[in-house]
Amino acid sequence: MTEPRKKSGRVFWTAVPLVAVALYVWSFGPVCWGFSRSSAVEIAIERSIQGLSDTERFDILDIWNLTDKFYAPILWGWHRGPNPIRNMIGWYANLGASYDLNVAAWNQGQVCVQRGAKKL
């Protein structure tokens, strides 16, 4: 009776990381779309351009910087991967975005999402 139980445990623990990776990849698009639609991002960028100190800026840019680090493997694939991978990630990132999104390298090779022109 214990043998079927061991097999179901193996199946479960094999499925857990696969589901976690799938959720990680799936969540990238909605995060990009939210970033492209957020008016808080526009306020933060405007304040940053005005030269306000870090304590006076809106925290959304700090949150986005953490997000760039969290999604660094996907961003790396978007920036440096083979063309089919780059195209697929770019398509998914822009699928629900209200602004054109692209990936850019900065600060000693780190990559980040960059917001471009508003889509028509």
Secondary structure, DSSP 8 states (H G I E B T S, - for coil): -HHHHHHHHHHHHHHHHHHHHHHHHHHHHHHHHHHHH-HHHHHHHHHHHTT--TTTS-THHHHHHHHHHHTHHHHHHHHHS-HHHHHHHHHHHHTT-SEEEEEEEETTTEEEEEEEEE--
